Amino acid sequence: MADGVIGRPSHVGIVAGTAEGAALCYRMLSAYAETLLPPEVHPQLTVHAFPQSAYLALIDGNDWNGVAALMSRSATILARAGADLIVCPNNTLHRVFKLVDSPAPWLHIADIVAAETARLGYRRVGLLGTQTVMEGSMYAGKLEELGIELLVPGKEERIHIQRIIRTELIVGRRTHVSRADVSHIIAGLASTGAEAVILGCTELPLLFAEDHSALPLLDSTRLLAQAAIRQIGGRAPGSQTWPATVTSHLSHA
């Protein structure tokens, strides 16, 4: 079973579910390390990927044990490569997080997003992602524990978002039409009282920036990368205080 993070890591492994999402997570980890940490504590980064088609076939076949098995094999490979902390930017794969057998600790993406949602004081938020994410309990349960209400788009909109993710975003396509459609869905969530929206799909941040959104965006990929860098710098995932050595570095940045 994947455990929570312990200790202070120096080598982060990335379990890749999709190429676009894993690449974005890698870039964010690299950028935050460069910006927020002194050079002597920059982490090593290792990515492991099984073919994207293998994950998609298992998901479409409702073989979630098979998904967990692939993730476990990736975790073992990453740990053997030296990773002492593992992240997976793919929200959908977290459905089987508790089934993953890993020799190294992980950060859970929904834990990170829920903690940030609470820290910012939001009490009612929307969620966008695959149908597995929007219709499942991964985010709903964690937010409910914090007293935060979760809103999701209607059924037809959920199906449309799924199509955009599966046929466009994960293969590197981004269109003005889809950007407008997702922006419209976010505006609809705003009209029902959402104060912010969780981008619970790794690739959604590639579609549009916050200035195209009617609501503040809680970008799960960015927040996961930040949380990993907090661990490198000696901060707890939800902490807002850096150690003195890192604070000193930041003051000269």
N, C-alpha and C positions, 0 to 999 in steps of 0.2 A: 504494500500500500504506500502511495506517495505521502511522505511526511511533510510537516511544516518546516520552514527554514530554521536552522540552528547555527550558532557560531557566526563567524565573519568570513564570508567567502572571498576568493580571489580569482576564481575561474567559473564563468557562467556558461552553462550549456543551454542551447535552444533546441527544443523538440519542434521540428517543422511539420505542420499539417499541410500548409500550402506555401508555394514558393513566394508569392507576393507578400503574404503576411509575415513569414519568417524573415524575409529581406528587410521589411520595414522595421521589425523588432530589432534586428541586428544594427541597422542604421541608428535607431534611437538609443540603444545601449551605448554605441560608440560615441554618439554626440553628447549624451549626458555625462559619460565618463570624462570626455575631453573638457566639458564646460564646468563640471561640478567637483571633480576630484583632482588632487595633485598627481603629477605623472607617476610617482612611485607607487601609487595604489590603483592605477588603471588595471581593470581585470583582463584576463585572457577570455576570449569568446570562441566557442566551438558550436557549430550547427550540425545537427544530424537530421537527415531527411530520408524517409522511405518514399517511393513514388507517390505523388499526389493521387494518382489514379487508384492506388491500393486503398488509401483511406476512403475515397469517395465510393468505391465499390462496397466496402464494408458498411459504411453508413447507409447507403441505398438498400443494402440487403438486411438492414436492421441487426447487424452482427456487432453489437457493442463490446462483447467480450473480445472479438477480434481486434477492434480498435484499441482496447486496453492492452492487448498483447503487443501490438506494434509500438505503442507508447512505452511499454516496459522495456522492449528491446532497445529502443532509442536511448532510454535512460541508462541502461547498462553500458551501452557503447560510449555515451558521454562521460559516465563516471570513470570508465577505464581510460578515457582520454584526459582525465584529471579534473573534470567539472565537480565542484563542491556545492553548487547551487544550480537548479534547473528551472527554466521557465518554458511555458508553451503559450505563444500568443494566440493560438487558435481557440476561441471560446467554445465552439461546438464540441471539441474533444474533451473539454472539462466535464462533460456529462458522465464520463467514466473515471474521473479523477481518483475516486476511492478504490478502484479496482487495479490501479497501476502499481506494479511492484518495482520499486526503485531503490538502488543503493545510495542515492544522494537525495537530499531534501529539495522540495519544490516550493515555489510561491503559487498560490491559487489566484487566478486572475479575478474571479468574482469577489474574493475576500478583499483584494486591494481596491477594487472599484467601490464596493459597499462602504469600506472605511473612509474613502475620500468623499463619497456622497454625504455621509454623516458629518464629516469634518466641515464641509462647506455649508451645512445647515439645511440642505434640501430635504423636504418632507414628502414630495410627490414627484417622481421622475418617470420618464418614458424609456423604453428599451427598443433598440433596433438590432437585428442580427438574423441568423438563419431561423427557420421555423423551430428547429430543435431548441435553440436558445430562447426565443420569444415565448414559446408554448411550454417550456420546461420549468423546472423549479430551481435551477441553479442560481439565478439572481433573485427570484421572488423570495425564496426562503431566507437568504442572507439579509436582504433588505428588510423583510418583515421583522426579523429579530432586532433590527435597529429602529423600528417604528416608522419605516419609510414605505409609502405606498407606491406600487409599481403599475404603470400603465403600458399597454401594448397596442399597436395598431389593430384595426379590424382584420377579419380573416382574409379578405381579398387583398388587402395591403400587405399582409404577412406573406402571402403567396408571391406577390409581385417583388417584394424585397428579396425573397429566397431566389427568385429567378435572376434578379440583377446580380446577386452574389455569385451564384453557380455558373451563369453563362457569360458573365462579363468580368467581374472584379477579380476572381481567382485566376483568370487567364490574362490579366493585364489590360483589359478593355475598360475605358471610362468614357461615358457619353454625356453630352449636355442634356439629353432627354432623361436619362436615369438620374442625373444630378438634380434636375428640376422635380422629378417625381419624388425623390427622397426628401427634398426640401419641403415639398407640399405635405408629405406625411408628418414631418416634424412640426410644421405649422398646425396640423390637425391635433397633434398631441398637446401643443401649447394651448389650443382653444378649449381643451378639456381639463386644463389646470396643471399640466406638467410644468415644473420649474426648470428642468434641465432634461437632457436625453443622454442615455448611455449608448455609446457606439460599441455594442457587444459583438462586433465582427471585426476581425483584424484588418480587413481591407477597406472598410467603410471610410476611414480617415483619408484614404487615397482619392475618394470621390469628390470631396469638397472640404473647404476650410470653415472655421467657425463663423467667419463673416458672411457665409451663405446660409446660415442657420437662424431660425426664429428663436432658438433656445441655446443656452450654454451647452457645450458638448463635454461629456465625460468619456474621453477616448481611452478604451481599455488597454490598447497596445502601449500608448504613451505612459499610462499610469503603471503598468506592469514593469516597463523599462526603468522608470523612476524608482520604483520600489526595490528593484534589484540593485541599482546603484546606491540606494540608501544602505543596503546591507554591506556593500563594499566599503562604504565610508563609515561604517560603524553605527548607523542609525537603525532603529526599529522601523519596519515598513510604514507605520502610521505616525512616526515621530516627525516633529518639525524642527528639531534642534540637531545641528551637526556637531561632531567633536571639534575641539579647539583647533587641531591641526588643519582640518578641512575648512573651518570658518576662516582661518587666517589666509588660506589659499584663495578662497572666494573673494575676500576683501581686496585682493590684489588682481583679481581677474578683470 
